[in-house]
Amino acid sequence: MTVKPWQSWHHFDSAEDAIEYRREHGTGGWIFEISDNGEAVLFPWQSTPKDIFNSVFVHGRIGRFIGTDERKTWSYDMAEKLGL
């Protein structure tokens, strides 16, 4: 099965690495920084926060969403905004 570019995601050892990759490659997309281990996942730009909450990488975990403006929002604050 071929993965289309918009269906791919990238895993990083830190949020800083994910931010740098996004900046260098112009990918856009949310980054989710996992709070218990500091790892981060860069999601395709089409992914909504709700999509991210339901992903295998994030489901049931606490962390921070990092937008393209590099502002960080805790997952529980984002869930409250979305009514989840």
Backbone as CSV, one residue per row, in Angstrom:
resi,resn,N_x,N_y,N_z,CA_x,CA_y,CA_z,C_x,C_y,C_z
1,MET,0.847,-1.175,0.000,0.000,0.000,0.000,0.891,1.237,0.000
2,THR,0.580,2.168,-0.855,1.336,3.414,-0.937,0.715,4.443,-0.008
3,VAL,1.556,5.113,0.752,1.078,6.169,1.645,1.171,7.483,0.902
4,LYS,0.064,8.189,0.799,0.062,9.503,0.167,0.726,10.495,1.116
5,PRO,1.348,11.561,0.583,2.048,12.512,1.457,1.179,13.063,2.581
6,TRP,-0.073,13.296,2.313,-0.935,13.872,3.341,-1.330,12.854,4.407
7,GLN,-0.995,11.585,4.194,-1.308,10.551,5.172,-0.102,10.182,6.027
8,SER,1.022,10.816,5.795,2.223,10.451,6.539,2.409,11.344,7.756
9,TRP,3.127,10.834,8.713,3.454,11.586,9.915,4.908,11.294,10.227
10,HIS,5.470,12.114,11.099,6.877,11.957,11.440,7.028,11.929,12.953
11,HIS,7.848,11.012,13.436,8.109,10.872,14.867,9.482,11.460,15.175
12,PHE,9.591,12.200,16.294,10.842,12.841,16.688,11.124,12.575,18.159
13,ASP,12.386,12.637,18.513,12.790,12.449,19.909,12.444,13.641,20.784
14,SER,12.215,14.805,20.166,11.871,16.000,20.942,11.015,16.942,20.104
15,ALA,10.286,17.817,20.797,9.467,18.812,20.111,10.344,19.775,19.322
16,GLU,11.516,20.092,19.853,12.421,21.014,19.162,12.828,20.458,17.796
17,ASP,13.101,19.149,17.742,13.455,18.519,16.464,12.279,18.580,15.492
18,ALA,11.071,18.353,15.995,9.877,18.396,15.148,9.639,19.804,14.617
19,ILE,9.797,20.798,15.479,9.612,22.194,15.064,10.628,22.558,13.990
20,GLU,11.866,22.173,14.192,12.926,22.470,13.220,12.645,21.793,11.878
21,TYR,12.218,20.534,11.906,11.892,19.814,10.675,10.753,20.516,9.938
22,ARG,9.708,20.876,10.658,8.559,21.548,10.043,8.997,22.869,9.423
23,ARG,9.826,23.608,10.116,10.317,24.896,9.625,11.166,24.705,8.355
24,GLU,12.084,23.745,8.386,12.986,23.524,7.248,12.277,22.982,6.011
25,HIS,11.265,22.130,6.223,10.596,21.480,5.099,9.264,22.117,4.722
26,GLY,8.805,23.093,5.485,7.567,23.799,5.158,6.343,22.912,5.124
27,THR,6.308,21.920,6.008,5.208,20.950,5.965,3.915,21.461,6.579
28,GLY,3.987,22.410,7.505,2.795,22.785,8.251,2.385,21.632,9.143
29,GLY,1.201,21.705,9.682,0.679,20.625,10.505,0.950,20.794,11.989
30,TRP,0.049,20.209,12.787,0.193,20.222,14.240,1.311,19.286,14.671
31,ILE,1.976,19.663,15.748,2.917,18.785,16.430,2.285,18.447,17.768
32,PHE,2.340,17.176,18.166,1.888,16.780,19.493,3.106,16.324,20.269
33,GLU,3.398,17.033,21.360,4.515,16.692,22.240,3.974,15.858,23.392
34,ILE,4.434,14.632,23.526,3.953,13.714,24.553,4.623,14.070,25.874
35,SER,3.817,14.349,26.896,4.367,14.904,28.135,5.209,13.927,28.944
36,ASP,4.912,12.625,28.882,5.650,11.701,29.752,7.028,11.299,29.224
37,ASN,7.295,11.508,27.930,8.616,11.128,27.415,9.276,12.196,26.545
38,GLY,8.577,13.289,26.283,9.152,14.387,25.514,9.216,14.159,24.018
39,GLU,8.812,12.971,23.554,8.803,12.703,22.120,7.699,13.523,21.460
40,ALA,7.785,13.655,20.153,6.807,14.461,19.433,6.456,13.803,18.107
41,VAL,5.232,14.067,17.653,4.764,13.570,16.367,4.287,14.767,15.559
42,LEU,4.774,14.874,14.327,4.319,15.896,13.392,3.264,15.262,12.503
43,PHE,2.070,15.826,12.532,0.952,15.304,11.754,0.815,16.065,10.443
44,PRO,0.198,15.441,9.440,-0.038,16.132,8.172,-0.865,17.398,8.401
45,TRP,-0.677,18.388,7.552,-1.360,19.665,7.757,-2.877,19.536,7.690
46,GLN,-3.396,18.492,7.065,-4.845,18.307,6.978,-5.448,17.757,8.265
47,SER,-4.641,17.266,9.170,-5.149,16.663,10.411,-5.680,17.734,11.351
48,THR,-6.878,17.495,11.848,-7.467,18.399,12.833,-7.081,17.920,14.233
49,PRO,-7.222,18.782,15.239,-6.960,18.315,16.605,-7.789,17.075,16.966
50,LYS,-9.028,17.007,16.488,-9.856,15.831,16.774,-9.252,14.576,16.136
51,ASP,-8.759,14.693,14.902,-8.082,13.563,14.250,-6.889,13.106,15.083
52,ILE,-6.151,14.077,15.601,-4.947,13.781,16.373,-5.300,13.078,17.676
53,PHE,-6.354,13.555,18.363,-6.794,12.894,19.598,-7.134,11.428,19.352
54,ASN,-7.661,11.116,18.181,-8.076,9.750,17.867,-6.969,8.896,17.264
55,SER,-5.797,9.473,17.039,-4.702,8.718,16.419,-4.086,7.733,17.411
56,VAL,-3.440,6.720,16.887,-2.796,5.720,17.744,-1.630,6.307,18.533
57,PHE,-1.065,7.397,18.052,0.069,8.023,18.728,-0.342,8.796,19.975
58,VAL,-1.561,9.307,19.975,-1.972,10.276,20.996,-3.103,9.778,21.883
59,HIS,-3.947,8.916,21.373,-5.146,8.495,22.105,-4.818,8.112,23.554
60,GLY,-5.456,8.800,24.484,-5.287,8.506,25.902,-4.049,9.110,26.535
61,ARG,-3.320,9.937,25.804,-2.089,10.517,26.345,-2.283,12.006,26.619
62,ILE,-1.463,12.518,27.502,-1.457,13.945,27.812,-0.219,14.551,27.171
63,GLY,-0.386,15.730,26.642,0.738,16.408,26.015,0.329,17.790,25.566
64,ARG,1.125,18.346,24.685,0.849,19.688,24.198,0.787,19.697,22.674
65,PHE,-0.188,20.441,22.167,-0.282,20.724,20.749,0.600,21.933,20.470
66,ILE,1.363,21.863,19.397,2.203,22.984,18.995,1.785,23.374,17.586
67,GLY,1.235,24.584,17.470,0.779,25.076,16.180,1.911,25.622,15.339
68,THR,1.585,26.042,14.128,2.614,26.579,13.243,3.188,27.892,13.754
69,ASP,2.461,28.550,14.654,2.991,29.766,15.283,3.879,29.425,16.484
70,GLU,4.055,28.135,16.730,4.867,27.571,17.822,4.278,27.817,19.208
71,ARG,3.034,28.289,19.258,2.339,28.417,20.543,1.915,27.030,21.001
72,LYS,2.062,26.772,22.287,1.763,25.451,22.846,0.458,25.488,23.634
73,THR,-0.371,24.463,23.429,-1.653,24.338,24.116,-1.743,22.940,24.706
74,TRP,-2.008,22.847,25.992,-2.156,21.539,26.641,-3.320,20.779,26.024
75,SER,-3.183,19.478,25.941,-4.208,18.638,25.323,-5.546,18.752,26.035
76,TYR,-5.543,18.866,27.363,-6.827,18.973,28.067,-7.504,20.305,27.776
77,ASP,-6.739,21.373,27.539,-7.337,22.654,27.141,-7.927,22.561,25.739
78,MET,-7.220,21.877,24.837,-7.708,21.698,23.473,-8.972,20.844,23.483
79,ALA,-9.000,19.795,24.279,-10.181,18.933,24.369,-11.383,19.722,24.874
80,GLU,-11.152,20.598,25.840,-12.238,21.425,26.369,-12.767,22.360,25.288
81,LYS,-11.882,22.967,24.512,-12.299,23.861,23.423,-13.132,23.121,22.389
82,LEU,-12.792,21.861,22.151,-13.494,21.058,21.148,-14.737,20.372,21.701
83,GLY,-14.943,20.454,23.006,-16.085,19.801,23.628,-15.936,18.294,23.714
84,LEU,-14.704,17.824,23.828,-14.459,16.371,23.902,-14.374,15.906,25.334
